């Protein structure tokens, strides 16, 4: 009978030895998630800022929608992206299904509402604080956005980290659109699910330890950024 501690011992051995398969899976996971967060930031931050400073018909409804989309079920996102990218879908001609690009698209859909909603809150708070001063200087609402984004850069970084945390831990959507193909679309979360079902607990635990370590580092970075933001405010 296998000792309870054996899988943990083997898992740490895989990590410390720099196992090639393990590194490949981790690097692919990071590449997919970081790319998705970068694209989501390009979309979500301007969108959040526009909702924060803009005054237009349907603004409140748009804010409610963005906030609601933060809780999108990953499997539903995966299904929708699958239908778009399948051979019968409108984007089937691009042949992106079961590729890292498909996983990036799914993660962008999941992460963008998070970054947009958090960015809106940050910019809206800053706009309420500096609105009169900016208007007295003749700065329009649209022109104030870069200033507000820069002033809220520490808080906005926490929004990016929150998005990254959601992306790197995602399993439902990426397994649907990526197919969990070995050496092609197999990322940490999907590998953990697969290897656990196969009984290969050492690899699953090794990836789980790395995933938890990344989560801890992300939360530590958020705490440090918040501390930096408070220092800037009190400076």
Buried (B, 14 or more C-beta within 10 A) or exposed (E): EEEEEEBBEBBBEBBEEEBEBBEEBBEBBBBBBBBBBBBBBEBBBBBBBBBBBEEEEEEEEBBEEBBEBBEBEBEEBBBBBBBBBBEEBEBBEEEBBBBBBBBBBBBBBBBBBBBBBBBBBBBBBBBEEBBEEBEEEEBEBEEBBEBBBEBBEBBBBBBBBBBBBBBBBBBBBBBBBBBBEEEEBBBBBBBBBBBBEEEBBBBBBBBBBBBEEBBEEBEEBBEEBBEEBEEEEEE
